Amino acid sequence: MLSFIYRLVHEFEREHGRTPNLLFISPFHLDHLRTQLSRKYATLELRHLLGMEIIVADDIVHPHVEWHLHGRQRKAG
């Protein structure tokens, strides 16, 4: 899961010329991400580790990243 997120970030950077600041993820994928890490991170700690806000919602089928500033969004993945 972590490598998938990093791929999303790099694809977004290449396409849009900036780093995304939002990660949209389901609770299932968030739990999967936490199990891959060497210790259990709280969501706030994951936010700092990834450098993005984390939006967790049941209806997110696939993790994706966006950049958001003043109501404008660009979506990738």
The first five atom37 places (N, CA, C, CB, O) and aatype in JSON, in Angstrom:
{
  "aatype": [12, 10, 15, 13, 9, 18, 1, 10, 19, 8, 6, 13, 6, 1, 6, 8, 7, 1, 16, 14, 2, 10, 10, 13, 9, 15, 14, 13, 8, 10, 3, 8, 10, 1, 16, 5, 10, 15, 1, 11, 18, 0, 16, 10, 6, 10, 1, 8, 10, 10, 7, 12, 6, 9, 9, 19, 0, 3, 3, 9, 19, 8, 14, 8, 19, 6, 17, 8, 10, 8, 7, 1, 5, 1, 11, 0, 7],
  "atom_mask": [
    [1, 1, 1, 1, 1],
    [1, 1, 1, 1, 1],
    [1, 1, 1, 1, 1],
    [1, 1, 1, 1, 1],
    [1, 1, 1, 1, 1],
    [1, 1, 1, 1, 1],
    [1, 1, 1, 1, 1],
    [1, 1, 1, 1, 1],
    [1, 1, 1, 1, 1],
    [1, 1, 1, 1, 1],
    [1, 1, 1, 1, 1],
    [1, 1, 1, 1, 1],
    [1, 1, 1, 1, 1],
    [1, 1, 1, 1, 1],
    [1, 1, 1, 1, 1],
    [1, 1, 1, 1, 1],
    [1, 1, 1, 0, 1],
    [1, 1, 1, 1, 1],
    [1, 1, 1, 1, 1],
    [1, 1, 1, 1, 1],
    [1, 1, 1, 1, 1],
    [1, 1, 1, 1, 1],
    [1, 1, 1, 1, 1],
    [1, 1, 1, 1, 1],
    [1, 1, 1, 1, 1],
    [1, 1, 1, 1, 1],
    [1, 1, 1, 1, 1],
    [1, 1, 1, 1, 1],
    [1, 1, 1, 1, 1],
    [1, 1, 1, 1, 1],
    [1, 1, 1, 1, 1],
    [1, 1, 1, 1, 1],
    [1, 1, 1, 1, 1],
    [1, 1, 1, 1, 1],
    [1, 1, 1, 1, 1],
    [1, 1, 1, 1, 1],
    [1, 1, 1, 1, 1],
    [1, 1, 1, 1, 1],
    [1, 1, 1, 1, 1],
    [1, 1, 1, 1, 1],
    [1, 1, 1, 1, 1],
    [1, 1, 1, 1, 1],
    [1, 1, 1, 1, 1],
    [1, 1, 1, 1, 1],
    [1, 1, 1, 1, 1],
    [1, 1, 1, 1, 1],
    [1, 1, 1, 1, 1],
    [1, 1, 1, 1, 1],
    [1, 1, 1, 1, 1],
    [1, 1, 1, 1, 1],
    [1, 1, 1, 0, 1],
    [1, 1, 1, 1, 1],
    [1, 1, 1, 1, 1],
    [1, 1, 1, 1, 1],
    [1, 1, 1, 1, 1],
    [1, 1, 1, 1, 1],
    [1, 1, 1, 1, 1],
    [1, 1, 1, 1, 1],
    [1, 1, 1, 1, 1],
    [1, 1, 1, 1, 1],
    [1, 1, 1, 1, 1],
    [1, 1, 1, 1, 1],
    [1, 1, 1, 1, 1],
    [1, 1, 1, 1, 1],
    [1, 1, 1, 1, 1],
    [1, 1, 1, 1, 1],
    [1, 1, 1, 1, 1],
    [1, 1, 1, 1, 1],
    [1, 1, 1, 1, 1],
    [1, 1, 1, 1, 1],
    [1, 1, 1, 0, 1],
    [1, 1, 1, 1, 1],
    [1, 1, 1, 1, 1],
    [1, 1, 1, 1, 1],
    [1, 1, 1, 1, 1],
    [1, 1, 1, 1, 1],
    [1, 1, 1, 0, 1]
  ],
  "atom_positions": [
    [[0.83, -1.19, 0.0], [0.0, 0.0, 0.0], [0.88, 1.26, 0.0], [-0.94, -0.01, 1.22], [0.59, 2.23, -0.7]],
    [[1.93, 1.24, 0.79], [2.8, 2.41, 0.84], [3.44, 2.69, -0.52], [3.89, 2.22, 1.91], [3.52, 3.84, -0.95]],
    [[3.9, 1.64, -1.18], [4.5, 1.85, -2.51], [3.46, 2.34, -3.51], [5.15, 0.54, -3.02], [3.79, 3.14, -4.39]],
    [[2.22, 1.89, -3.39], [1.15, 2.36, -4.26], [0.91, 3.86, -4.05], [-0.15, 1.57, -4.0], [0.75, 4.61, -5.01]],
    [[0.89, 4.29, -2.8], [0.7, 5.71, -2.49], [1.85, 6.55, -3.03], [0.56, 5.92, -0.96], [1.63, 7.61, -3.61]],
    [[3.07, 6.07, -2.85], [4.22, 6.8, -3.39], [4.15, 6.9, -4.92], [5.53, 6.11, -2.97], [4.51, 7.93, -5.49]],
    [[3.69, 5.84, -5.58], [3.52, 5.9, -7.04], [2.49, 6.95, -7.43], [3.09, 4.51, -7.6], [2.69, 7.71, -8.37]],
    [[1.37, 7.0, -6.68], [0.35, 8.02, -6.95], [0.94, 9.42, -6.82], [-0.84, 7.87, -5.98], [0.69, 10.29, -7.65]],
    [[1.73, 9.62, -5.77], [2.35, 10.93, -5.53], [3.28, 11.3, -6.68], [3.12, 10.93, -4.2], [3.22, 12.43, -7.18]],
    [[4.13, 10.37, -7.1], [5.09, 10.67, -8.17], [4.38, 10.92, -9.5], [6.1, 9.53, -8.32], [4.78, 11.81, -10.25]],
    [[3.35, 10.15, -9.79], [2.58, 10.38, -11.02], [1.92, 11.76, -10.99], [1.52, 9.29, -11.21], [1.9, 12.47, -11.99]],
    [[1.37, 12.13, -9.84], [0.72, 13.43, -9.69], [1.75, 14.55, -9.9], [0.05, 13.56, -8.31], [1.49, 15.51, -10.62]],
    [[2.92, 14.41, -9.25], [3.97, 15.43, -9.4], [4.4, 15.58, -10.85], [5.18, 15.07, -8.54], [4.56, 16.7, -11.33]],
    [[4.57, 14.46, -11.53], [5.0, 14.51, -12.93], [3.94, 15.18, -13.8], [5.29, 13.08, -13.45], [4.27, 15.98, -14.68]],
    [[2.68, 14.87, -13.56], [1.6, 15.4, -14.38], [1.27, 16.86, -14.07], [0.38, 14.57, -14.21], [0.99, 17.64, -14.98]],
    [[1.31, 17.24, -12.79], [0.84, 18.57, -12.39], [1.95, 19.52, -11.93], [-0.15, 18.43, -11.3], [1.7, 20.7, -11.74]],
    [[3.16, 19.01, -11.77], [4.27, 19.88, -11.38], [4.24, 20.33, -9.93], [0.0, 0.0, 0.0], [4.9, 21.3, -9.57]],
    [[3.5, 19.64, -9.11], [3.45, 19.95, -7.67], [3.12, 18.69, -6.9], [2.4, 21.07, -7.37], [2.58, 17.73, -7.45]],
    [[3.44, 18.72, -5.62], [3.18, 17.58, -4.75], [1.75, 17.64, -4.24], [4.17, 17.57, -3.56], [1.28, 18.7, -3.83]],
    [[1.03, 16.52, -4.27], [-0.34, 16.53, -3.74], [-0.31, 16.74, -2.22], [-1.07, 15.2, -4.09], [0.66, 16.4, -1.54]],
    [[-1.41, 17.29, -1.71], [-1.47, 17.51, -0.26], [-2.67, 16.83, 0.39], [-1.5, 18.98, 0.03], [-2.93, 17.03, 1.57]],
    [[-3.4, 16.02, -0.38], [-4.53, 15.27, 0.15], [-4.45, 13.82, -0.31], [-5.87, 15.9, -0.29], [-4.19, 13.55, -1.48]],
    [[-4.68, 12.9, 0.63], [-4.78, 11.48, 0.3], [-6.18, 11.02, 0.71], [-3.67, 10.64, 1.02], [-6.57, 11.16, 1.87]],
    [[-6.91, 10.49, -0.24], [-8.24, 9.95, 0.01], [-8.12, 8.43, 0.07], [-9.28, 10.4, -1.1], [-7.6, 7.8, -0.86]],
    [[-8.58, 7.84, 1.18], [-8.36, 6.42, 1.41], [-9.52, 5.84, 2.22], [-7.02, 6.19, 2.15], [-10.14, 6.54, 3.02]],
    [[-9.8, 4.57, 2.0], [-10.87, 3.89, 2.75], [-10.32, 3.4, 4.1], [-11.46, 2.7, 1.93], [-9.1, 3.27, 4.25]],
    [[-11.17, 3.13, 5.05], [-10.7, 2.56, 6.33], [-9.95, 1.24, 6.12], [-11.89, 2.34, 7.27], [-8.95, 0.98, 6.8]],
    [[-10.42, 0.41, 5.18], [-9.75, -0.85, 4.88], [-8.32, -0.61, 4.42], [-10.53, -1.63, 3.81], [-7.39, -1.26, 4.91]],
    [[-8.13, 0.31, 3.46], [-6.79, 0.59, 2.95], [-5.91, 1.25, 4.02], [-6.87, 1.5, 1.7], [-4.71, 1.01, 4.07]],
    [[-6.5, 2.07, 4.86], [-5.75, 2.68, 5.95], [-5.24, 1.61, 6.92], [-6.62, 3.71, 6.71], [-4.08, 1.66, 7.34]],
    [[-6.08, 0.66, 7.26], [-5.65, -0.45, 8.13], [-4.55, -1.27, 7.46], [-6.85, -1.35, 8.47], [-3.59, -1.68, 8.12]],
    [[-4.69, -1.5, 6.17], [-3.67, -2.25, 5.42], [-2.34, -1.48, 5.43], [-4.14, -2.49, 3.96], [-1.28, -2.09, 5.62]],
    [[-2.39, -0.18, 5.24], [-1.18, 0.65, 5.29], [-0.52, 0.54, 6.66], [-1.52, 2.11, 4.97], [0.69, 0.38, 6.76]],
    [[-1.32, 0.63, 7.7], [-0.76, 0.56, 9.06], [-0.1, -0.79, 9.34], [-1.86, 0.81, 10.1], [0.92, -0.83, 10.03]],
    [[-0.65, -1.87, 8.82], [-0.05, -3.19, 9.06], [1.27, -3.35, 8.32], [-1.02, -4.3, 8.63], [2.11, -4.16, 8.73]],
    [[1.48, -2.61, 7.25], [2.73, -2.67, 6.5], [3.87, -1.95, 7.2], [2.53, -2.09, 5.12], [5.04, -2.24, 6.94]],
    [[3.54, -1.02, 8.07], [4.57, -0.22, 8.72], [5.1, -0.96, 9.95], [4.02, 1.16, 9.13], [4.44, -1.85, 10.48]],
    [[6.29, -0.59, 10.38], [6.95, -1.28, 11.49], [6.26, -1.07, 12.83], [8.38, -0.84, 11.58], [6.46, -1.84, 13.77]],
    [[5.46, -0.03, 12.92], [4.69, 0.2, 14.15], [3.36, 0.82, 13.78], [5.46, 1.12, 15.15], [3.19, 1.32, 12.67]],
    [[2.43, 0.79, 14.7], [1.09, 1.34, 14.45], [1.15, 2.87, 14.61], [0.04, 0.72, 15.42], [1.38, 3.38, 15.7]],
    [[0.92, 3.56, 13.52], [0.91, 5.02, 13.53], [-0.52, 5.52, 13.71], [1.53, 5.58, 12.23], [-1.45, 4.96, 13.14]],
    [[-0.69, 6.56, 14.49], [-1.97, 7.26, 14.56], [-2.13, 8.02, 13.24], [-2.04, 8.24, 15.8], [-1.14, 8.27, 12.55]],
    [[-3.35, 8.37, 12.89], [-3.6, 9.06, 11.63], [-2.8, 10.36, 11.54], [-5.09, 9.36, 11.47], [-2.27, 10.68, 10.48]],
    [[-2.7, 11.1, 12.63], [-1.93, 12.35, 12.61], [-0.45, 12.06, 12.32], [-2.07, 13.09, 13.96], [0.19, 12.8, 11.59]],
    [[0.08, 10.99, 12.89], [1.48, 10.62, 12.62], [1.66, 10.22, 11.16], [1.91, 9.47, 13.55], [2.66, 10.57, 10.53]],
    [[0.69, 9.49, 10.61], [0.75, 9.12, 9.19], [0.71, 10.36, 8.31], [-0.4, 8.18, 8.82], [1.4, 10.43, 7.29]],
    [[-0.09, 11.32, 8.71], [-0.18, 12.58, 7.96], [1.2, 13.23, 7.86], [-1.19, 13.55, 8.63], [1.6, 13.69, 6.79]],
    [[1.92, 13.28, 8.97], [3.27, 13.87, 8.96], [4.25, 13.0, 8.18], [3.77, 14.07, 10.39], [5.1, 13.52, 7.46]],
    [[4.14, 11.69, 8.31], [5.02, 10.78, 7.59], [4.85, 10.91, 6.08], [4.74, 9.34, 8.02], [5.84, 10.94, 5.34]],
    [[3.6, 11.0, 5.62], [3.32, 11.09, 4.18], [3.37, 12.52, 3.65], [1.95, 10.5, 3.9], [3.53, 12.73, 2.45]],
    [[3.24, 13.5, 4.53], [3.26, 14.9, 4.11], [1.96, 15.34, 3.45], [0.0, 0.0, 0.0], [1.96, 16.25, 2.62]],
    [[0.85, 14.68, 3.83], [-0.45, 15.0, 3.24], [-1.54, 14.87, 4.29], [-0.75, 14.08, 2.02], [-1.42, 14.09, 5.24]],
    [[-2.6, 15.63, 4.1], [-3.81, 15.41, 4.88], [-4.39, 14.07, 4.44], [-4.84, 16.57, 4.71], [-4.28, 13.7, 3.28]],
    [[-5.01, 13.36, 5.36], [-5.6, 12.06, 5.02], [-7.11, 12.15, 5.24], [-4.98, 10.92, 5.88], [-7.58, 12.45, 6.33]],
    [[-7.84, 11.88, 4.17], [-9.3, 11.86, 4.21], [-9.72, 10.39, 4.15], [-9.94, 12.7, 3.02], [-9.44, 9.7, 3.17]],
    [[-10.39, 9.92, 5.21], [-10.82, 8.53, 5.29], [-12.34, 8.48, 5.14], [-10.37, 7.87, 6.64], [-13.06, 9.15, 5.88]],
    [[-12.82, 7.68, 4.18], [-14.26, 7.55, 3.95], [-14.56, 6.16, 3.43], [-14.78, 8.63, 2.96], [-13.79, 5.58, 2.67]],
    [[-15.7, 5.63, 3.85], [-16.12, 4.29, 3.45], [-16.36, 4.15, 1.95], [-17.36, 3.91, 4.19], [-16.2, 3.06, 1.4]],
    [[-16.74, 5.23, 1.29], [-17.11, 5.13, -0.12], [-15.92, 5.29, -1.09], [-18.14, 6.17, -0.43], [-16.13, 5.33, -2.31]],
    [[-14.71, 5.38, -0.58], [-13.54, 5.5, -1.45], [-13.11, 4.09, -1.86], [-12.36, 6.25, -0.72], [-12.67, 3.29, -1.03]],
    [[-13.24, 3.8, -3.15], [-12.94, 2.46, -3.65], [-11.44, 2.28, -3.83], [-13.66, 2.21, -4.99], [-10.88, 1.26, -3.43]],
    [[-10.78, 3.28, -4.43], [-9.35, 3.24, -4.67], [-8.71, 4.48, -4.06], [-9.03, 3.15, -6.2], [-9.24, 5.58, -4.2]],
    [[-7.58, 4.32, -3.38], [-6.88, 5.5, -2.86], [-6.52, 6.43, -4.01], [-5.6, 5.09, -2.08], [-6.17, 5.98, -5.1]],
    [[-6.61, 7.73, -3.76], [-6.18, 8.71, -4.76], [-5.69, 9.96, -4.05], [-7.33, 9.06, -5.73], [-5.97, 10.17, -2.87]],
    [[-4.94, 10.77, -4.77], [-4.36, 11.98, -4.22], [-4.86, 13.19, -4.99], [-2.82, 11.92, -4.26], [-5.26, 13.09, -6.15]],
    [[-4.85, 14.33, -4.33], [-5.25, 15.6, -4.92], [-4.41, 16.72, -4.33], [-6.76, 15.88, -4.7], [-3.76, 16.56, -3.29]],
    [[-4.43, 17.83, -5.0], [-3.85, 19.07, -4.48], [-5.0, 20.04, -4.32], [-2.73, 19.64, -5.43], [-5.83, 20.18, -5.22]],
    [[-5.06, 20.7, -3.19], [-6.18, 21.58, -2.91], [-5.67, 22.92, -2.38], [-7.15, 20.92, -1.9], [-4.87, 22.98, -1.45]],
    [[-6.17, 24.0, -2.99], [-5.88, 25.34, -2.5], [-7.05, 26.23, -2.86], [-4.55, 25.89, -3.1], [-7.39, 26.35, -4.03]],
    [[-7.67, 26.83, -1.89], [-8.75, 27.8, -2.09], [-9.87, 27.27, -2.99], [-8.2, 29.07, -2.68], [-10.33, 27.95, -3.9]],
    [[-10.3, 26.03, -2.71], [-11.45, 25.49, -3.43], [-11.16, 24.89, -4.79], [0.0, 0.0, 0.0], [-12.06, 24.38, -5.44]],
    [[-9.9, 24.94, -5.23], [-9.56, 24.36, -6.53], [-8.86, 23.04, -6.28], [-8.66, 25.32, -7.38], [-7.96, 22.97, -5.44]],
    [[-9.26, 21.99, -7.0], [-8.67, 20.69, -6.82], [-8.21, 20.11, -8.15], [-9.65, 19.75, -6.14], [-8.79, 20.38, -9.2]],
    [[-7.17, 19.33, -8.08], [-6.72, 18.54, -9.22], [-6.62, 17.12, -8.74], [-5.36, 19.05, -9.82], [-5.98, 16.85, -7.72]],
    [[-7.23, 16.21, -9.45], [-7.3, 14.81, -9.03], [-6.45, 13.94, -9.93], [-8.76, 14.32, -9.03], [-6.36, 14.16, -11.14]],
    [[-5.84, 12.94, -9.33], [-5.07, 11.94, -10.08], [-5.25, 10.58, -9.43], [-3.56, 12.32, -10.15], [-5.44, 10.47, -8.22]],
    [[-5.19, 9.56, -10.26], [-5.22, 8.19, -9.75], [-6.56, 7.78, -9.36], [0.0, 0.0, 0.0], [-6.75, 6.65, -8.91]]
  ]
}
